Structures are given as C-alpha cells and as structure tokens.
Amino acid sequence: GGPRAPPREDAQLPEQGAGDAAGDPQEWLDVLGNGLLKKKTLVPGQGADSRPQKGQDVTIRLKATLEDGTVVEENPALTFTLGDCDVLQALDLCVQLLEMGETALIVSEAKYCYGAQGRSPDIPPNASLTLEVELLAARDAPDLELLSGKEKIQLANRKRERGNFFYQQADYVLAINSYDIALRIVGSSSKVDFSPDEEAELLDVKVKCLNNLAASQLKLDHFKAALKSCNLVLEHQPGNIKALFRKGKVLAQQGEYREAIPILKAALKLEPSNKTIHAELSKLVKKHADQRNVETEMYRKMLGNPSATSTPRKCKDKLPWSIPWKWLFGATAIALGGVALSVVIAARN
C-alpha cells in the first residue's frame, strides 16, 4: 500500500561513560546532529538499560511551551506507542533516549512539532516548542489477538486519526504509515469473538482507512497502490462514492480516459449534486475528446492523409488497347526472325 516506514531521522543514542550528554544535567545533546532538536537531562534516570524500545507503549508527563513561555499543553500521563508516529516527531525521537524516571528538556524547531501549519488557535505556524518530559512507564504493547472488539476499534481509530493529522499537514508518507498500522490492527487475527455490530464497525474503520490511504497514495503519484486501495473498498462497498471518484482520478492520471469516464458517471449518478465529481467528469470528457482527435490526426498522417471523399485515381501507366497494327506486326516479325536465326546456327554446329 505504499511506503510503510516514514522517512524520519533516527535519534543518535549516546554512549554511556564519563561526560555522557544524556546523564549530565549541564550538557545539551544534539539528537539528530543538525541543531534542530536538542535534549538536556534535568533529573537523571535509572540507567541506559531502562530506556524504552520502539513498539512499546510508554507513558510520559508532558509540558509544552512556546518561546515566550506560554504553556500550550500539559498532560500528566500521555500514553503512546513509541515509533508509531502517534505523537510529535520530537517526542517520538527523544523519548527513546530517556531513562526510566528521567526528566528532560527538549527544544525543537517547528519541523519536528507542528510545522508550517501550526495548531490553531494556540500554536502559530513555524513555532518552536520547549517540551519538559518525564518518562513514567514503558510496557510491551497489548497482544492484538486478545483485544476485545471495542478495544480493537478504539486502537485502530486512534491510528487512523493520526493519519488524518499527517494528511492535513501534507505529510503523506507519515499518513500512509499511520493508515497502514490501523489496517494491520483491523486485519489482525483474534481469539475473541466479536458481536455483529463490532464486526460492522471494524469494517467501517477499514473502509475509511483504505479511502484515506488511496487519497494519500494519489498525492504521491503512487497510482498502482492507490488503484488497489480503491478496489479493496469497492469489494466491500461497490457504491462507495469516494472510492469511485478516486479510482476515476487514478485512471485519468494514467491516461485511461475511456475506463475512467464510466466510473465517474457511476459516482455522479449516486450523488448528482456533487460539484467536484461533475467538474472532474467534464474535464475528463474534454481530455478524452482531445485525445481522440490527436489519435485521428496521427493515423491520418500515417496513412498519407487520404480524403474520404476523393475518387480513386486512374492508373496512367496502363497501355491503351488501341495499339497500331504496324507496331504489332513489326514486333512479331522481329521475334520470328530471331527464332529462325537460332535454328540456322544450331544446324551449322
């Protein structure tokens, strides 16, 4: 369905020893080596062996402030899966460096927080943040096979909503990553029986994720993957308007206008008042007509540009039937004379 691992920089794990930046409250650690994300220990933790691992569920105490000291977020017990892009990238990168019980200060540029979009109304665009973080707990993520229907639905929806956040931030690779995780949760095997309502709700989450996945793949020009996502939706819901519309767009992007037009017509029939579908269909019909005109002109040139109304030309190379008799007689005499001469020569030999 597209790239599963987001192109996120890896945090540089500091080595233990004298003057270790992770354990020295006076030193800043340049986490990525680019000066955009720094960490400083305020209260040392329980040692490097207590650091959490990617895939674990971690709980932290968080306080986030702007450069002017304005507090924009406080959470005494924020829980997320480390490495799943569930939170700000600054947190995902730095929490893996924390020791259990450690309190640290993280200074991050907007790139690893809310970026150019910001977060209305309290975080302006391109805002740097200072994060005070304490690692409270780390434990293995729950076994998906043992989750109840309600728990599985809630977990998949959290991942889907995170994908929506990245989509709104125009970070389509991370959006795809989150939608893929949500789909993996929905599609995981289970040792628990679900009610019909829970099964229907899980299917609804799956369809939403596939639709959003197709939209993200389309933004990245991953047409083959987007087409697959649309087809998976249509297998479950043949009349899904979003899937029909996006499938039509994918085919149009590939120049398959003849296949795309009936699909968009089907979508418009289901929702005749949809102006977006109507505009896309009108544009597509025009492109298809232009494509056919170009093909017709090309074939005409290949065939020497024949005119359908012109009459066949008479062949000028044919000999007329009214050949003078003296020409015919002369030619016959020459032929007979040649034969007689050949006979004489043969007799003498």
Disulfide bonds with the S-S distance in Angstrom:
none
